[in-house]
Structure formats: C-alpha cells, structure tokens
Amino acid sequence: MKAELVEKVIVAHCSGDEQQFSEALNNLVKDEEKKGNMPTANRFRKAYEEKKSSSSTPADFSVGGSGAFFSQSSSVAAPRDKDSLLELYDVVTSDVSFDEVVLPENQKKIIQQFIDEQKNAERLNKHNIPAANRLLLCGPPGCGKTMTAYAIGNALKLPIAYVRLDGLVSSYLGQTSINLRKVFDSVKNKRIILFLDEFDAIAKKRDDANELGELKRVVTTLLQNFDNLPDNVVLIAATNHEHLLDPAIWRRFNLTITLALPGLEQRKVLIQNGRKKYGITAKINTSSIAKITDGMSGALIDELMLASAKKFLLDGKLQTTDITTILIQQKTKYSDNNEDAIKVIIEMLDRGVSLRAAANALGISHSTLEYQVNKYRGGNNG
C-alpha cells in the first residue's frame, strides 16, 4: 500500500472535505485493485459506503475510470466465520466492460460463448441442455483473470460474491470446511456469481504428503459442494498455480482457460488503452514500447503507462525514450551496479534499446555501462 495515497486520505479526512476524501479513497482503492488486492480494495470501499449509509446519506462512492472494477454493493448478506467474525465473501457489482479485456481472439470467443449460454440459460433448460456455469481461469499474476471474471459479471448484470480467503480459511480444525458449506449454502438460492480467487489455497492435491488431513477434508467438502451447485449460481475460480490442483477438481468445470502473458498485438492494445485511460496525448511509438515490454503482464504494462502519464503531466511532454527510461528504472529498481540490473539492461539491448538510452536511464555514463555489459557478457561466455 502506497504511503502517499494513505497520507492523502488522512489529510482529506482532517480537512472535512467530503469530495476530497472520496477522491483520495478512490485513488487508494484503484491502486489496491491494480495490484490484485481485491479483498482489501473492496473492504475500503465497503467501509466508506456503510459509513455513508449510517449517516442517512446515499452511498455514491464508486471507483471511476475505465479500469474500475466496482460500482456499488449488493444487498446480499454474507455469512461470517464463527471465530474471527470476518465475512466469508464480499458482494460487489462490476463496471468492467468485456471490451476492456485484452485477450487473444479465440479465448474471448470462448468466454463470450460462456456469457451467451448464461444469458440464454432458461431457453437451453427448456430443451434439457444445461448452460455452462463453471469456469476455471489459470495463468500467471497480472494476466487478466480477475478482470475477466468481473467483465463476465458486468455482461450478465449479476452481483459477484468475492470469497475472502482470510475469513474462509480457519486455523481451527474443521472450521474451514464449515465455512465452505456456509458460502455455498448462502448463494444456492440466488442468481449470483461465486468467485473463488487464489483457488489453489483450498483445492490442492490430496495426495500431497506435505499437506495435513484438514486440507484434504476441505477439498472433499469443496468437491461435494461443486456437485450440488445449482444452475442459478455461476462459479468462477482463478489460480496462478494450476499444477497444485487436485485432479478431481478439473472435471468439475465446464470450461478451463489458461490466460498467458500478452503477446505483441495484445501489448499494443494495452499501451493504447493506457494512453487513453491516463490522458497521454503525446506522440509515442507504440510498436517500439510493445516490443520492449515482452514478458510483462497487463498489470505491469498498466503501471508503466501510469508512471509515464505522471511524467507527461508534470513535464508537459513525453517521448518514447522517456517511457524506455521509466521501464528500465522500474525493472532495475534504480540500481546500476548489481548483476540483476545488468541482466535487465542486456535484455533491453537485445530488444533494440540503445546503450546510450540505457545509460541515461541508470544515470551513468555510456562508457561505464558499456564496460559493465561487456564484462558481464565476457564472464558468462568464458
């Protein structure tokens, strides 16, 4: 959590300016969302809405901008853990448009089919054909799993029950399985999306010798609840570690989609989206930036464009070389003398970044960086 954003929230609160406070909290929530901390972001947002509601003022706080995930809370009440009293899920609605999801076209078509089946579920049921209602999203952090889930929620106009693992997983014997049953029981009569993020935490292989019997019971409970899931509930699970999942889990899903890091064309779209989102009107070489961001997730590219927008707004200008400098600085963590930094520089050089641009990014002379690069390459070739 960025200290400067928290500080602005505090300052706004002390000033008594409700609009300033709402904007500061809005920025903090968006920052947490961008980092994938959805439960934390939603907790902040919910605390504000409840405060507004208790003061008889309509809760109008929403996360603005094209990258926003949440608009307003739902009235669905969530069960709580018996000991911690934490709610087992947060109920939210989504503002994410499916057009904002940047994925290969074939994957978008599969997801669109999933959405279309759900929109026409009653029609399919009349012919004894069940609509697909269980989707597993796999892939590395920042590749768009959560955003995809929230885009589906928006497309179907359904509330999303975002399961909070901090409340669900208990240290008390048997309580996690009880919590799981509470979650599934509380949504079984609702038209809702149940979203299980970090799914591997409760669905690990039962033959893992390092796992305790408690987790094995949790997986068994999970499978039983999957088998009894009614058609009115849409279940979406997401994991960064699909290799950890129990084999019996896989066949419980109608669809499994593995999201990869964005390819060249997807990165171009992400960069253009970032320009529009953050108001960067300067002329930059999108193709060049897309090339040097190879291997980066959509979340990291968004972070790069945000940093570039700040420079553009503060300096009144922005060039492609400026974005290259920001990227190198972010990747090297502003270091100019460690082996990891040199590895990053060599990677950038191989993608077409000039040695002079790399040296400028690190704040060292062209000759010094050339010496360090040659020394590293010579040492590894020798």
Residue pairs with C-beta under 8 A, 6 or more apart in sequence:
1 28
1 31
1 32
1 40
2 28
2 31
5 24
5 27
5 28
5 31
6 28
8 24
8 27
8 28
9 21
9 24
9 25
9 28
11 24
12 20
12 21
12 23
12 24
12 25
13 21
15 21
22 48
22 61
25 44
25 45
25 48
25 61
26 61
26 62
26 63
26 64
28 44
29 41
29 44
29 45
29 63
29 70
30 41
30 63
30 65
30 67
30 68
32 38
32 40
32 41
32 44
33 41
33 63
33 67
33 68
33 69
34 67
34 299
34 302
34 303
34 306
35 299
36 141
36 142
36 146
36 299
38 69
38 146
38 162
38 197
39 90
39 162
39 164
39 165
39 166
41 63
41 69
41 70
42 70
42 90
42 92
42 162
43 90
45 61
45 63
45 70
45 73
46 73
46 90
48 59
48 61
49 59
49 61
49 72
49 73
50 59
52 58
52 59
52 60
52 61
53 59
59 72
59 73
62 68
62 70
62 71
62 72
62 95
63 69
63 70
63 71
63 95
65 277
66 97
66 100
66 273
66 276
66 277
67 100
67 277
67 302
68 95
68 96
69 92
69 94
69 95
69 96
69 146
69 147
69 150
70 92
70 93
70 94
70 95
71 93
71 94
71 95
72 93
73 91
73 92
73 93
74 91
74 92
74 93
74 159
75 91
76 91
76 159
76 161
76 187
76 190
76 192
77 186
78 87
78 88
78 89
78 90
78 91
78 161
78 186
79 87
79 88
79 179
79 182
79 183
79 185
79 186
80 86
80 87
80 88
80 167
81 88
81 167
81 168
81 170
81 175
81 179
82 175
82 178
83 170
83 172
83 175
84 167
84 170
86 164
86 166
86 167
87 164
87 167
88 163
88 164
88 167
88 168
88 179
88 182
88 183
88 186
89 161
89 162
89 163
89 164
89 167
89 168
89 183
89 194
90 161
90 162
90 164
91 159
91 160
91 161
91 162
91 192
92 159
92 160
92 162
93 153
93 154
93 159
93 160
94 150
94 151
94 153
94 154
94 160
95 154
96 147
96 150
96 151
96 153
96 154
97 151
97 154
98 108
98 111
98 112
98 115
98 151
98 152
98 154
98 155
100 147
100 151
100 273
101 108
101 111
101 144
101 147
101 148
101 151
102 144
102 262
102 266
102 269
102 270
102 273
102 298
103 111
103 144
103 148
103 259
103 266
104 260
104 263
104 266
107 257
107 259
110 255
110 257
111 135
111 148
111 151
111 152
111 257
113 132
114 132
114 135
114 152
114 254
114 255
115 152
115 155
115 156
117 124
117 131
117 132
118 131
118 132
118 133
118 156
118 234
119 156
120 131
121 131
121 133
121 231
124 130
124 131
125 131
125 231
130 231
131 231
132 254
132 255
133 229
133 231
133 233
133 234
133 235
133 254
134 226
134 229
134 234
134 235
134 236
134 252
134 253
134 254
134 255
135 152
135 234
135 235
135 236
135 237
135 253
135 254
135 255
135 256
135 257
136 199
136 236
136 237
136 238
136 239
136 242
136 249
136 250
136 253
136 255
136 256
136 257
137 145
137 148
137 149
137 236
137 237
137 238
137 239
137 257
137 259
138 145
138 238
138 239
138 240
138 242
138 256
138 257
138 258
138 259
139 145
139 240
139 258
139 259
139 260
140 240
140 260
140 261
140 297
141 240
141 297
141 299
142 297
142 298
142 299
142 300
143 259
143 260
143 261
143 262
143 297
143 298
144 259
144 298
145 197
145 238
145 259
146 197
146 238
147 298
148 259
149 160
149 193
149 195
149 197
149 236
149 238
150 160
152 193
152 234
152 236
153 159
153 160
153 193
153 195
156 193
156 234
158 191
158 192
158 193
158 234
159 192
159 193
160 192
160 193
160 195
161 183
161 187
161 192
161 193
161 194
161 195
162 195
162 197
163 183
163 194
163 195
163 196
163 197
165 197
165 198
165 201
165 202
167 179
168 176
168 179
168 180
168 183
168 202
169 176
169 179
169 201
169 202
170 176
170 179
173 214
174 214
174 217
176 202
176 214
176 218
177 217
177 218
177 221
180 202
180 218
180 221
180 222
180 225
181 221
181 225
183 194
184 194
184 225
184 228
184 229
187 194
187 233
188 228
188 229
188 230
188 232
188 233
189 230
189 232
190 232
190 233
191 232
191 233
192 232
192 233
192 234
193 233
193 234
193 235
193 236
194 233
194 234
194 235
194 236
195 236
195 237
195 238
196 202
196 235
196 236
196 237
196 238
197 237
197 238
198 238
198 239
198 240
199 237
199 238
199 239
199 245
200 239
200 240
200 241
200 242
200 244
200 245
202 215
202 218
202 219
202 222
203 219
203 222
203 237
203 239
203 244
203 245
203 246
203 249
204 211
204 215
204 219
204 244
204 245
204 246
205 211
205 244
205 245
205 246
205 247
206 215
206 216
206 219
206 220
206 246
219 246
219 248
219 249
222 249
223 246
223 248
223 249
223 252
226 235
226 252
227 252
229 235
237 253
239 245
242 258
250 256
261 295
261 296
261 297
262 270
262 296
262 297
262 298
262 301
264 290
264 291
264 294
266 298
267 289
267 290
267 293
267 294
267 296
267 301
268 286
268 287
268 290
270 298
270 301
270 302
270 305
271 286
271 289
271 290
271 293
271 301
271 305
272 286
274 280
274 301
274 302
274 304
274 305
274 306
274 308
274 309
275 281
275 284
275 305
277 302
277 305
278 305
278 306
278 308
278 309
279 309
279 313
280 305
280 308
280 309
280 312
280 318
281 312
282 312
282 317
282 318
282 319
284 318
284 319
284 320
284 323
285 320
288 320
288 324
288 352
289 320
289 323
289 324
289 327
291 351
291 352
292 324
292 327
292 348
292 351
292 352
292 353
293 300
293 301
293 304
293 327
294 351
296 304
303 330
304 323
304 326
304 327
304 330
307 326
307 330
308 318
308 322
308 323
308 326
311 318
311 322
311 326
312 318
321 357
321 360
324 348
324 353
324 357
324 361
325 357
325 360
325 361
326 361
327 348
328 344
328 345
328 348
328 353
328 357
328 358
328 361
328 362
329 361
329 362
331 344
331 348
332 340
332 341
332 344
332 345
332 361
332 362
333 341
335 341
336 362
336 363
336 364
336 369
337 372
339 376
341 362
342 372
342 373
342 376
343 376
345 358
345 362
345 369
345 373
346 373
346 376
346 377
348 358
349 355
349 358
349 373
355 366
355 369
355 370
355 373
356 366
358 369
359 365
359 366
359 368
359 369
359 370
362 369
